[in-house]
C-alpha cells in the first residue's frame, strides 16, 4: 500500500517472516496468516519522521459488514486483550501486534490511524487483511498440545491413512487431507460462513469463533448437508450416477473445491470415512489438532437402550416388521480433536469425539460432539455433547431374534463383546495402525468395565443359557476378488451321544454398514455328528455366484443356524468374509525436484475372469498435483495389464504422497500410493 501524499508511504505485512514463525508458510507465502496468542510484526514506511506527540492507533474489523470492531491497546495490555507496541527502525516504524490466546479466529482487516495530539485522524491506511488461526503451540490456547511430534501429525501432516474392513481383517486406504493446498483455508472459513448460525446472526456467530467447542460442533454439522448448506450429501444405496461414488474420492480438496465453486451446493456423495476425512481437513486447517478414528463393529443405537436388536425371519433374512433402524456397521469413522473443555467439569480435557456423518439429531442439528473420550471410558453420559450415542457405538449389546410366522420372537444369540473393537488411528510414527481401544473402554470382562456399564445405566447381565452339546462356527477365509473359494461351516459335538440337527446356511453380499445387497447361495441340510466329533460342511462359491451382488465393499456375510432336538435354543453363527483387492502399482522413478517435470508410472492387472469396461485412474497428491483423471481406452481383458504414464510438476518440497484410485464397471475402489521426496531446485551461480 502506498500513499505518497501522506506521512505513511507503505506498509509491509512481513508475510514471509511472520508465516514462517507461525508455521503457516505451507498455507500461503504471500498473504499474512498468523496464530493467536503469538506476536507478529508489520512495518510502516514513513515519508518523514513522526511529528512530536502524534500517535498511531490500530483498529481491527471482523465480518463482511464489520460486525466486530476491536481497538488495540498501546503498550502491554491484559492477556485477554489485543495490544501493540512500536519502535523506530531507520525510516520505518515496526509495529508488533499481540493477540490474546482466546482471540476470535477468522479474517481480520487492520486499519492504521495517524492521530494528532488533540485526537483528530490525520491519516488512515486502507484496511490490511490477515487471517488468524487457532494456536496449538501456545500454552494458553485451549487447543494447546504439548508434544511436537503429535503437532506435526495432527496439524501439519497432509497425508492420512484411513482404516477399513472388519475387526479381524483390517485394511487401509491413503487419503490426501491437503489442508495447506491453495485456498483450502479460505474454503474452510467459507464452511463456517455458510452455517445456519452465521447466516442467522453473523455478529453473534463471529463472537463465538474463539471457542473450539463451538467451531468443531459447527464443522460436524456443516460437513454433511442435512438441514443446511453443508459440503457433502450422504448416500448408502449404491445409486451414484448423478454424482461421485464415495469410494472414488482419494482426498478432501476436490470435494471442498467442488462445493465452493458451485456456490455452496452439496457435493454428491459421501459415506462415513469421507465425512470424517473432510472434517479432519477443515479442523486441521483452522489449527485444531485432529485425527481420524475407525471403530470396528460400530453400533448405531436409535432408541438409546444400549442394545442393538436384529430381527430375522426363519430364512435368516432381516425382518423389519417394526421398521427398527438399529444397526451394526463393520466399521465407522469419526474424528477426534484435542482441546481443553472449560465448559465441563475437570477431567474432560483431551481428545473429543466429533462425528460429521448424519445419523441422529443433536439439539436439532445433524451433528455429533464434541464428546470427551474420557467421559465414554468412565461412563459419564451426562456430559455434553452426545455421550450416550457415542457410548453405544463402542459398548452396545447385540441381540439376535428369530421372528416366527405367528409373530412370536425367540432370542437366539446375545453378544456383549463384539461392539467397539480394534478402535484405530494412524500412528504418529508412520503409516501404521495405532490401537486406541483402551482410551474408550476398560478391558472386556474386567470389574472396572462392569462398574462403567452400571454407571452408564446399562443392564449388566449374564444371560448365558446352559451350554448344549453342539457348537457352531464358520471358519475364516481370505478370498481374492474374482476367484472361486470355499466357506467352511463346522458343527462340533461335545456331548457323549450322537447328534442329529438341521443346518441352514446363507451366503449374502453386504455393505460395510450391513445393508443386504443380495443372496449369493443358500443351503439347508441334515447333519449327523458322532459324539466328540466334528462335521465340516463346505460351500463352494464360484465367481458367478457372487458377482451379481458383491458391490463396492467386496464383503460376503455368512449366517448359519443349527436346530437340534434336545438343544435349549437354535444356535446361530455369523462371519464376515472380506475379499482381497488386486494390487495397483504406482512408481515415481528418478529424483523429483520442485517445479520440474516428473513422471509417474501406474500399472494394474485385471484379476477378474471377465473384461473391465470404462476404466479410469484418478491421481492426486498434496504439493504434487490436483485431482486428475486418466481414462483407459477400450476394455481390459482378463489377466491383461494396463499401464499409464503421468507427467506432473511438484509445487512444494518435502515428503509427499501420490494417491491413485482405479474404477471400472465391475471393479471399484482399487487404491495405490507412492511416496515422493521433492527436493529444492539448485540455482547455479553465475560468475
N, C-alpha and C positions, 0 to 999 in steps of 0.2 A: 504494500500500500504506500503510495507516495502522495505528498501534499507539499508542493514546493513553495506555496504561499504562506504556510504556517510555520510554527516552531517545530512540530513533529514532521519530519520529511519521509520517514519509513518505519515500518515495524517488521521485525524478524521473529517469527514464532519459534525459531530454532528447532524445527521438527526433527531433524536428523539426530541431534544430541538428546533431545527430550525423549523421543521414541525409543532410542537405544537404552536409555536409563530406565524407562518404564516398561521395557520388554514388549513393546508394541511395534517394533520395526518390521516384523513379519506381516503385520496388517497393512501398513502404509508407510512409506518413507517421506512422502511429501506433505501429507496432512498431519496436523498435530493431534496425537491420540495419547492420553495420559491416564494414569490410575490414581484413584482417590487416596488421600492420606499421605501422598508423596509429593514434595515440591517440584515445580518446574519453572523454567526461566524463559522470559522473552526480552527482546531488546528494542528500545526506541532510539531511532537516529534523529538527532535534533539539529536544526539549521544553525542555531546559536545556543549558547548556554542558557539554562533555565533562569528567567528573571528572578530576583530575590522575592521570597515569600510566595511565589507561585507554587501551587500544589497539583499533584496528579490524583485523580480519583478513578477507580476501576469498578465498572458495573457489569454484572453478568445477567444474561437473559436466557430463559429456558422456555421452550414451547414455540410452536409456529406463530402464536399470537402473543408472545412474551408473557405467558401466563404466570411465570415466576421470575421475579427480579431480585437480585442479590447484590448489595453493595459491599465491597471488600473493605475490611478494616485496615488501616495503615499501621504497620508495626505489629508485633506479636500479639495475636488475639487468643481467645479461649480455644480449646481444642475442638470445639464443635462449631467454629465459625470459619468462613473464608477470610484470609488476610494476606497482605503482601508487604514486602519491603523493597527498597530501591537503593541503587548505588550507581555512582558515576563510573564510566569506563571509557576513557578518551572522549569521543564526541557522542557516545551512546549513554543511555540510561538503562541499566539492567534491572528488570522487574522480576522478582521471584514470588510466584503465587503459591499459597499453601491452602490445600483443600482439606476439610475435615474428613476423617475416616468413615463417616456415615453420610457423605455428600450424595446428592441425587446423581444417578448415572444418566448419561444422555448427551445430546449435542448442545453445547453452550455457545453463546455469542457474547464476546467481550468487547466492551466499549471503553476506550481510554479518554478521560476528560482532563483538559488543562484548565485549572481553576485560578481565577485572580484572587488576590489577598482578601477581597471583600465578598468572595463566594460566587462570582459570576463565571459562567462557562465561556472561556475564551476560544477553546478549540476542542473538537471531538472527532476521534477517528471513526472510520467506518467500522462496523461490527466485525470482529475477527472470530472465526469459527474454530472450535476444537471439540473433541469428544472426550468424555470422562467415563472410565470403566471401574468395575469392582477391582480391589487390590488384594489378592490372597497372599501377597508378600508382606503386607502391612499388619503388624500385630494388633492394631486397634480396629482393623476392619473385621466384621463378623464372619467373613469368609476366609479369614487367615488360616493358612495351613503350614505348620512349621516344619516342613520337610521338602527340601529342594527336589529330590528325586520324584516325590509324589506330584509336585507342581509341574515338573517337566512332562509327566504323563497326563495328568488330569486337566491341565490348562493349555500346555504348549503343543502336545502331540496331535498331529492332524490325521494320523493313521490308526485305525482301530481294527480290532478283531471281535466278531460277534459269534458267540457260541450258540449252536442249534442242535437239532437231532432229538435223541431221547436220553434219559438219565444214564442208561447203561451203554450208550453208543453216541458219544458227544463228538460232533464235528464243528467246523467253524467256517466263516466267510470273512474276507477282508472288507473293510469299509473306509471310505475317504470322508472324514468329517469336514476337512477343508475350511476350518474356521478362520484361516488367515488368507484365503483366496480373495481376489479383487472384489470389493464391495459386499462381501458376505456380512461384515459387521453392520453395514448400512441396512441390509435386508433384515438382520436380527432386530435392529431398532424399529424397523417397519412392522415387524411382527407385533411388537409392543404397541405401536401406534394404532394398529388396526383392531386392537382388543375392544371388547364391549365397554369396559371401564373407561378406556381412553376416549372412545367415541361419545360416550355418555357425558363425561365431565373431565375434560383434559387437565384442568388445573388440579383437581383432587387426585387424578391418576399420577401426574408428574411428581407431586409432593410425596407420593408413596414409593417412588422408584429408588429410594435409598435403601429399601428393605429387600434382601434376597428372598425372604419368605413370600412377599407379595409378588416379586418378579418371577420366581420359579413356579409359583402357582398359576400365574398368568400364562407362562410358557406352556405348561402342560395342557391348558385349555385351548391355546391358540395353535399348537402343532396339529391337532385334529380339527376338522371343520364342522363338527356337530354343534349347531346352535350359534355359530359366529363366522367370521371371515377368515377362519383358520387355514393352515397350509395344506393339509392332506385329508383326502377322503378315504375312509377305510372300506375295504371290500374283502369278503372271505368266500365268495361263491364261484370263483374261477371264471367269471364273465368280465373280461378286462378289455374288450375290443374297442371301447371308447376312451381308453387311457393306456397307461403303462402298468404291466403286471408287477406286483410288489417285489417278486424275486428278481426282476431285471435291474433294479436300482443297485448301484455299487457305491454311491456316495450321496451326501446331503446337498451339495452345491447345485446340481441341476434341478433339484426339487425346489429349493428356495428361489433360484433364478426364474423358473417357470411360474411360480406363484407370484413373484414380484412383477415380472413382465406382463402378466395377464391382469394386472390391477387388483391383486389380492383375491383372485379366483382360485378355489381349491384345486390342487393337483390330484389326479387320479392315477394310481391308487396306492395305499399303504396298508401294511399289517404291522404287528407289534414291534418287530425289530426295526422297521423303517421309521415308525413314530418315535421310538426311543433314540435312534441314531440322529434324527433331525433335532430332537430336543437337546441331545448332547452337544451338537454343533452350536446351537443358539446359546446355551448356558456357558460353554467354554469361551465362546466369542465375547460374551459380556463380562467374563472374568471370574465366573463361579466354578470352582473345581468340580468336575463331574465325570462319572464313569458309567458305562453301560453294564447292566446286570442281566443275566439269564437265570431264571428259576425253572428247573425241570420238574415235570409233573405238577404244574401250577393249577391251583383250584380257582374257579370263578363261582363264588357263593353269592347267589342273588338275594336270598331271604335272610341272610345273616345268622343262620343257625349253626354255623361252623361244620356243616355236613353237606356233602355232595351226593345227591341221590340219583342213581341211574336206574331207570325203569326199562326192563327188557320183556318182550313177549316170549312165548315158548319156542320161537325160532331164533332166539338170541338177537332179535332186531330191536332197535331203540323204540320205546313206547312213549309217545308224548301225549298221553291222554289228558294230563293236567297242564300241558304246554309249559312245563317247568324248564327254565333255562340254565339251571346249574350245569357246569361243565368242568372238565379237567383237560388242560392243554398239555401236550407233550413238553412244550417249553413256552415260556412267556418272558418277554423282555421289558424292562423299565430302566430308569436311570437312578443313580444316587448323586446328590450334590452335598458338598461339605459346607456347613455353616454352624455358627452358634445360634441357639434358639432362645433369644432373650424374651420371647413371648411365652415360654413354657418354664415349668419348674426345673431346678437343677438336675442334671443327669441326662438331658435330652439333646446335648450338643453332638456334633459329628455328622456322620452320614445320614442323609434324609432321603427316603423313597419318594420318587416322583414318577408317576405313570401317565404318559400322554395318550395311551390307547383308549379310545372312548368305550367304556364299559358300563359304568354306573354314574349317576348324578352325584355331585358333591356340592352341597349348598346351591343346588340349582344349575350347576355347570358340569359339563363333561370334562372333569379334571380329577386328579388324584394326588394328594400330598401337598406340601412336604410332610412326611411322617417319619419320626426318628426311628432308625433301625434298632436302637437300644430299647425303645418302647415295645417293639414287636417281640424282642427276645425276652423281655420281662413280663409280657402280657398286660402292659398298661394301656388298655384300649380306650380310656377316656381322653387320651392325648390327641390334639388335632395335628394333622388332618387325616381322616380316613383310616385310622388304625385298625378297626375291626375288619375292613375289607382286605387290607394288606396282610393282617394276621391269618385270615382264612386262606389266602393264596399260598402260604407256606405251611399251614398246620391243619387244614380241614380233614375230616374223615371222609372216606368214600364208601358208600353203601350201595350194593347191587341188589335189585329186587326183580323177581320174575312176576309179571302180571299175567295171571291165568285167564282163560276165556271167560270165566264168570266174574272177572274183575278183582278177585282176591289176589293179595300180594304175598309173596313168600320171599323172605330175606335169604339170599344165598351166599353173600360174602360181605364182611365188614373189614375194611382196610384202614388201619390207623397209622400206618407208617410210610405210605407211598408218596404223599403230597409234600412238595418242597424238598427236592433232593439235588445235591451237587450244585448249589447256587454258585454261579461262576461269573468271573470278570477277567479282563485281560490283565496279565501281570505287568507290573511296573518295569520288569527287567527284560521284557521281550514279548514275542508273540506266543506266550504260554498261557495256560489257564490257571488262575488262582481260585481256589475253592473258599468261599466266604460263608458257607452254611452256618458255621459256628457263631457268626456275628448275628444271625437271625434266630437261632434256636439252640437250646441245650441238647445234649446227646440224647438220641432216641431211647426212651425207656428209663432215663435217669429220674431220680427223685425230684431234682430241680425242674425237669421238664413237666412232671406231673403237677408240681406246685404252680407253674406258669399257666397250665391249662385250667386249673381250678380258678386262679385269679381272673383269667380271661372269660370265665363263665362257660367253659366247655366241659361237658359231662365226661368225666374220666371213667371209662367202662372197661370191663374185661369180658366182653361178650364173646367168649370163646366156648363154643359147644364142645361136648365130649368128643375127642377126635375119633373118627371112624377108622376102619382098617384100610380104606383106599386113599391114595394120594394121586393128584393130577398135576402134571407140569407140561410146559411147552419148551422144548429145547431151543436156545437162541440160534439164529442163523444170520449170516452176513452176506447175502447175495449181491451180486453186481447187476445193476440195471441192464436188462437185455438178455440175461441168461435164464436158463431153467434152474429151479432149485427145489429142495425138499423142506417141508415143515414136519417136524417130528413131535408127536404128542405121546407122552408116556403116562401109563396108568400103573401105579405101583401098589401091590397088595402086601400090606404089613401084617395082615391077620394070619390066623392059623388054619383058615379054611379057604377053599376055592371060592372066588367071587365071580358073579355074573352081573354085567352092567350094560347100560345103553350109553354110547358115547356119540355126542353131536359135535361136529367141528365146522366152523365157519371162517373163511378167509375173506377179508374185505380190504378195500383201499380207504385210507382216511387222510385228512389234512392234519397239520400239526396241532390244530385247535379241535381235533377229534370229530370233525364233520365227516359223515359217511359218504364216500364217493362211489360206492358200488360194490356188489358182491363178486368175488373172483371164483370162489369154489365153496361147495358145501358137501358134507358127507356125514351120514348117520349110520353107525354100525353097532352090532352087539359084540361085546368082548368078554372073554373068559380068561381070568388071571389066576394061575395056581397060587397057593399060599407061599408067601415070602418071595414072590417072583414079580417081574415087571413085564408089561406088554407095551411095545412101541408101535404106534400107528404112523405110517409115513404117507404124507400127502405130497404128491409131485405137482409142482406148479410150473407150467410152461409159460413162455413169454406171451403166447396168445391168451392165456388165462387172465393175465393181469394188465395187459397193455391197454385194454379198453377203459379201465377205471383208475389206474395209477396216474396221478397228475403231478402238480408242481412239487409236492413234498416227498414223493417217492417213498411212501410209507405204507406198509402192509400191517394189518392188525389181525391176529388170530384169536378167536374165542373158542373155548372148549367147555362143554357141560357134560358132567358124568352123573347119571342117575342109577342107583343100585338098590335093590331090596335090602333092608336092614341098616342102610346108612341114614343118619339123622336128617339130612337135607341134601339137595343136589350140591355137587362140588363144581366150582367154576374156576377156570384158569384163563388168563389173558396175557398176550405178549405182543409187543410192537416189533416189527422187523423192518428197520430202515434199509433202503437199497443204496449201495455204494455208487458214487458217481465216477465217471471216467475222468482221466487227468487232462487238464488243459495246460499246455506248456507255454510259458512266457519267458523270453530271454532278451537281454539288452547287452549285446556284445560290445567290447571296446570301452573307452573312457567317455563318460558323459560330462560335458562342460556347459555351463550356463550360457544360453543364447546360441549355442552351436547345435547344428542338426545332429540328431541321434536316431538310431534305428532300433526298433523293437521287432522281434520275430515271434509270432504266435502260431502255434500248431495244435491240432486236435484230430483225433481219430474216432470215427463213428463206431460205437460199440454195439449198436442195435442190429438185428437181422433184417431191418427194413431201411429204405433210404430216408434221409432227413431233408426236408424242404424248408425254404425261407430262412436259411441260416444267417445269423447276424452276430458279429462281435461288437461289444461296447467297451471302449477303453477310456479310462480317466486316471488322474493322479494329481494330488495337491502339489503345486510347484512344478508340474511337468506339462500337463495339457488338460484342457477342459474336455468334458464328455464327448467322445467321437464314435460314430457308428461306422462299421465296415461290413457291407453285405457280401455274402458268399454267392457267387454266380452258379446257378444250376443246383442239382441235387447232390447230396453227399451220400454215396452208396455205402452199404455195409462194409466195414473194415477199411474204408477209404480215409486217408489222411489229407486234411486240408491245411494249408499254411498261408499266412498273410504277413506282409511286411508293412510296418507303420513308421513313417518319419515324423519326428516331433522335435521341438527345441525347448529344453527346460528353461523355466523363467526364474527359478530360485535355487540356490545352492543347498547342500545338506543331504541327509539320507532320506530318500523319497520312496514311495511305493507306487508301482504301476499296476492298476487293477483291471482285469479283463473278465467280462461276462459273455458266455455263449448262449444263444437262444435259438430255437427252431420249432417246427410244428410238433415234433414228437419228443424232443429232449430239451429241457429248460433248466435254467439255474446252474449251469456249469461255470465254476469260477476258477480263475488263475491269478497269480500275483508274482511280481518280480521286484526285488529291492534294487534301487538305483542310487548310487552315490554321485551327486552332481558337484563338480569342482568349480572353483572360481576361474575366470579367464586370466591368463597371464599376459599382461600388456608389455610388449617388448619395448625397452627403452631405445630412444633414437639418439645417437651420438652427434 
